[in-house]
Amino acid sequence: MLNLTVLGLIIGNTLSNATPVLFTGLGGMISEKSGVVNIGLEGMMTIGALIGATVGYYTKNPWIGFLAGGLAGMFFGLIHAIVSVTFAGDQTISGIAINTLAPGLALFLSRIFFDGATQTPSIALENKIPRLFDGLITNQALKNIFSQYATVYIVLVFVILIYIFLNKTKWGLRLVAVGEHPKAAETLDISVGRIRYLAVMFSGFMAGLGGASMSLAVVSVFSPTLIAGQGYIALVCVIFGNWRPQGVLVGSLFFGLTQAIATYLTGTAITIPMEFISMIPYISILVFLMIFNKKSHAPSASGKPYLTEDIQ
C-alpha cells in the first residue's frame, strides 16, 4: 500500500534517475538538430563518469569533478566531429567506435589512477554534489521530492535554456536550418561545419555531465557497469521526444519512473526474480518508443555527411 512518504520517495527517485539520461539526451538532441547523429553518447557518458569521479575524489570538490567529466565527454565529441564533419565519415561507425574506445580507456585510466582497480574509491558524502533544500524541509514526503541533488535542478534549467535557444534565438534557428537543409543554410553565409562542430562538442559535454552526475551524485563511485546502456536510452528519449527538449524531458522522466518502480519492487515481498525487475525500465522504454515512434520526425539532414564542396 502506497502512502505519501513512499509516493514522495518514488517521485524523488524518478527525478534523480532521470537526470543523467536527460543531460545526455539534451546533448544528443542538439547534435541531431545540426544533422549529426551521435551514437557515441554511451561512451561519452562512461568517460565522463570516470573522470568526474577521479577528479572529484582527488580534489575533494564535486563541482571541479563535474566540469572535468563534461570536458572529458567534449573531447570525444571533438573526435566524433572530426570524423563526421571534417572527413564526412560514417556517423554510425564513428559513434560505435567511441562506444568501444571510451569505456576501454576509462578502465585503463582507472587502473592507472587507483592501483589496478577498475572501480574508484567511494567519494565521501561531504564531497558529493550537494542536495538542495536539505534540512529546510521537515515533511518527509516533500523532502523526498524536493531535497534533490543540485544536478537535478541544473538539468531542468538546461531544458528551459535549450528550449529558448532553439525557438527564440537566431543561433537556434541557424542550428535547425543546418540540420534541415545545409545547402540552403550555406547560401545564407551560415557556416555548416562550424555549427555542426559546436553542436557535436556540446553533445559530448552534456553526455560527460550526465556520466559525472551518476558518479558524483546518484552513486558515489565509478564502476564498469555504472552507465549500463543509459547512453542508448538517451537516444531513445531523443526519438520519443521528437527532437524537442520538452519531449526529451518527458522520455527521461518516464525512464526514471520505471527505474524508481523497479527499485521499489525490489524492497517489497513480491516474488518476482530480480532479473525480471531489472529489465522493467529497458523493456518499458522500448515499448513506449514503439507506440510513439510513428509520430517522430527526425531533422531532414540528420545522419547525412556534408562537405562544403557538395554545393559546387
N, C-alpha and C positions, 0 to 999 in steps of 0.2 A: 504494500500500500504506500503510495507516494504522499509524503507530507510536504509542507512548504520548504523545509530545510533541504530535503532530498531534491526537490524540484529546483531549488536555487543552486544546489551543487551540480546538477546536470546542466543547467544553463551556463554556469560558470565554466565548467569543463568544456562545454561546446565552444565558448569564446576562446579559451586557451588552446584547444586542439586545432581550431580553425586558423589561428594566427600564422603559423609557418606556411601553410598552404596558401593563405591569402596574400602574404608577402610575395611568394613565388609566382602565384597566378597573375597578380597585377603586372609583374615584370614580364612574364611570358606574353600577356595580352599586348603590352606596349611593343614588344618585338614583332609580334604578328601584325599589329596595326601598321608597322612600317614595311611589311612584306617579307619578313624573315621569320621562319618557323624555328623555334628554339627548343628542340627535344632534349638538349643537354641540361635542362633545369635540375634534374635529379643529381647529376654530378656536381653542379654548381652549389646546390644545397649541401651536399656532403662535404665539399672542401670548405665551405663557409662555416659549417658546424665544427669541423676540426680546428680551423684557425681561430674561430671565435672562442672556443673552449680553451685552447692553448694560450692565447694572448690574455684572456680573462684570468686564467689560473696564475700565470706568472706576474702579471701586472696588478692583480687583485682589483682591477677596475673593469666592471662588466661593460661599460659604455665603450671603452677602447677596444675591448674584445668584439663587441657587437659591430663596430665600424670596421675592424680588421676583417671580420667574416664577410661583410659586404664587399670590401675591396678584393678579397680572395675570389669571390664569385665574379666580380667585374673583370678580373684578369682572364678568367676562362671565357667570359663574354667577349673580351677583345679577341681571343683566339678564334672563337666562332665567327666573329665579324670579319676577321682577315680572310678566313676560308670562304665564307658565304658571300661577302660583299666585294672585297678586293679581287678575289680569284673566281668569283661566281661558281663556287663549288657546290656540290650537292648538300643541301642544308640538313637533310635527314642523316646522312652518313657522318657529317661533322658532329651533329648532336650525339649520335650513338658513340662516336669516338670519345667525346668528352665524358659521357656517362661511364666509359670504361677507364679512361685515363685518370679523371679526378678522384674517384674513390680509391683507386690503387695508389695514387700519390698521397692521399690522406692517410692511408695505413702505413705507407713508407715513412712519412713525416712523423706520425705518431710514435713509431718505433724509435726514431732518432731522438725525439724530444723527451720520451718517457722510458728510456732504458729497455727498449724492446717490447713494450706493452702496446697493444692495439686499442686499448681503452684508456682515456685520460683519467687522472685522479679526480675525485669529486670536488666540485667547487664549493667552498664554504657558503653557508646560507647568506651571510652578510656581504658576500662578493658576487651574488647572483643579481640579475636585473631585479630591481625592487618592485614590490606590489604597491600600486597607488591606493590611497584611502585606507591602508592597513592600520587598524587601531582607531579609525574615525567612525566606523560603523559598528554598532553594537548588536543589531538584529542579525542573527546567524544566516538566515535565508538571503537577506540583502547583501551581507558580507560575502557570501559565496558567489554572488553575481557580480558585484562591483569592485571588490578588492582583487583586481586582476593585475598581472604583470604589466609594466609600463608598455611593453611591446604591443599589447592588445590595443591600447588607445592610440599608439603611434600608427599602427597599420590602418585603423579606422580613419585617421587624419589623412593618410595616403589615399584612401578611397575617394575622399572628398576632393583632395587636391588634383588627383588624376582626372576625376570627372570634370572639374572646372577646366583643367588644361586641355582636354580633348574637345570640349564643347564650347568654351568661351574664349579661347585664345587663338591667335593666328598661327602660333607654333604647333598647336594641336591639330589645327585644320591642315597644316602642311604635312604633318605626320600621316594623317588619314589619306591625304592626296597621294603621297608616295606609296602607300600600301594599296591603294585602289588603282592608280594609273600612273606609274612612274614616268613614262614618256611624256605625258601631258604635263606632269609636275615640272619636269626639267625644262620644258619650253617656257615656263614662267620663272626661270632662273632659280629654281629650288634645287639645292644640291641633294640628289637622291642618296649618294654614297655617304655624305656626312650625317644625314638624318638617320640612315639605317645603322651606321656605326654607333651613334649615340643611343639609339633605341636598344640595340642588342647589348651594349655595355650596361645600360640601365637595367635590362632584364637580368643580367648576371649579378649586378649589385643587389637587386631585390631578392634574387634566389639565395645569395650569400647571407643576406639579413634573415631570410626565412630559416636557413640552416642554423645560423647563430642563435636565433630566438629559441630553437629547440635545445641547444646545448648550454645556453646561459639562463634560460627561464623555465621552460617546460620540464626539462631534465637537466641535471647539473653535471653531466659528463658527455663526452663523445664516445660512441662505440660504433663498430662496423654496421650494426643493424639499426642505428638510430633513425635514419631517414626512411628506410623501408618502403620505398615507392611513392613517397609523398610528392616528389617532383612530377611524377606521371599523373598523380591525382590533380595537381595544379593545372596540368594541361587539359585534363578533362573538365575542370571548372571553367577554364577559358572558353572551351567549346560550348559547354552548357550555358554559360553566361552570355553567349552570343557576342563575345568580344567587347563587352561593356563592363566597366568597373563594378557597377551595382550588381550585375549578373554574376561576376566572379565572386563577389561578396556572398551572395545567396548560395552559390555552389559550395563555397568553403564552409559556410555555416552548416549546410546540410551534412557535409562530411564530418565536421566537428561534432554534430549532434549524434551521428551514428557511432562515432568513437566513444562519446560520453555514455551512450546507452550500453555499448558493449562493456565498458568499464564497470558500469553499474551492475550489469548482469553477472559479472564475474564475482561480485561480492554477495550475491543472493544464493538462495538454496536451490535455484533452478538447476536441474540435472541436464545441462547441455555441455557437451565436450568443449573444452577451452579452444580447440582448433576451430570449431564452427563459430564460436563467439568472435574470435579474432578476424574471421572472414567477413563479418557483417558490414563494416564500413566500406570495404572494397567492392563487395557484391552490390550493395545499395547504390553506390555512386555510379556503377556501370549500368544498372537497371535504370536509374534516373537519366543517364545520358541517352540510352536507347529510346526512352519515352520522348525526350525533348530535342533529340538530335536533328529532326527534320525541320525544326524552326530556326536552326542556326545557319548563319551565312557568313563565311569567312571573308576577309578582305580579298578583293579580286586578284591581287598580285602576290598573295601570301604563298611562300614556298617556291616562287619563280625567280631564278637568278636573273640579275640585270646588270648590264655594263653600259657605261655612257656611250660606247661606240655603237650600241644597238640602235640608237636614234638616227644614226647617219645612214 
